[in-house]
């Protein structure tokens, strides 16, 4: 699996044809083809970011992660 840092993950923002990835609890998930992430955004959240805290406040919680492909690991540096 690929290793992502805060800086490298920013390139996966889902804009201009780029893939859309998000990190949660040290794992990076591909949300590119998820219809809820069109254009790299989902209810004000942006792809290419660590959403570990944000997902705990969502109505679906972490249950949606099992439906996504894991593409790597995440570390702030």
C-alpha positions as CSV (number, residue, x, y, z in Angstrom):
1,X,0.0,0.0,0.0
2,X,1.1,3.5,-0.7
3,X,2.1,5.8,2.1
4,X,0.6,9.3,2.2
5,X,1.6,12.4,4.1
6,X,-0.6,15.5,4.7
7,X,1.2,17.2,1.8
8,X,0.9,14.3,-0.7
9,X,-2.7,13.5,0.2
10,X,-3.7,17.1,-0.9
11,X,-3.0,16.1,-4.5
12,X,-5.9,13.7,-4.4
13,X,-8.7,16.3,-4.2
14,X,-11.0,15.0,-6.9
15,X,-10.7,18.1,-9.0
16,X,-9.8,18.4,-12.7
17,X,-9.9,14.6,-13.2
18,X,-7.7,13.8,-10.2
19,X,-8.7,10.9,-7.9
20,X,-10.4,11.8,-4.6
21,X,-9.0,10.2,-1.5
22,X,-9.7,10.8,2.2
23,X,-7.8,9.6,5.3
24,X,-9.5,8.3,8.4
25,X,-7.6,6.9,11.4
26,X,-4.4,6.3,9.4
27,X,-6.0,4.6,6.4
28,X,-6.5,6.3,3.0
29,X,-9.8,5.5,1.1
30,X,-10.7,6.1,-2.5
31,X,-14.0,8.1,-2.8
32,X,-13.4,9.0,-6.5
33,X,-16.4,7.1,-7.9
34,X,-18.7,7.6,-4.9
35,X,-21.7,9.7,-6.0
36,X,-21.7,11.5,-2.7
37,X,-18.2,12.9,-3.4
38,X,-18.8,14.5,-6.8
39,X,-16.1,17.1,-7.5
40,X,-14.2,16.1,-4.4
41,X,-16.6,17.5,-1.9
42,X,-19.2,16.0,0.4
43,X,-21.3,18.2,2.7
44,X,-18.6,20.8,3.0
45,X,-15.8,18.3,3.5
46,X,-13.0,18.2,1.0
47,X,-11.2,15.2,-0.5
48,X,-7.4,15.1,0.0
49,X,-7.8,15.6,3.7
50,X,-7.7,13.7,7.0
51,X,-11.4,13.4,8.0
52,X,-10.8,11.3,11.2
53,X,-12.5,13.9,13.4
54,X,-15.2,15.0,10.9
55,X,-16.5,11.5,10.3
56,X,-17.3,11.0,14.0
57,X,-19.8,13.9,13.7
58,X,-21.5,12.5,10.5
59,X,-24.9,10.7,10.7
60,X,-23.4,7.6,9.1
61,X,-20.2,7.5,11.2
62,X,-17.4,5.1,10.2
63,X,-19.8,2.4,8.9
64,X,-19.5,3.7,5.3
65,X,-15.7,3.0,5.3
66,X,-16.2,-0.7,4.8
67,X,-17.7,0.1,1.3
68,X,-14.6,1.9,0.1
69,X,-11.4,0.7,-1.3
70,X,-8.3,1.2,0.8
71,X,-5.4,2.7,-1.2
72,X,-2.8,3.4,1.5
73,X,-1.8,4.5,4.9
74,X,-1.7,8.1,6.3
75,X,0.7,9.9,8.6
76,X,0.8,13.7,9.1
77,X,4.5,13.7,8.2
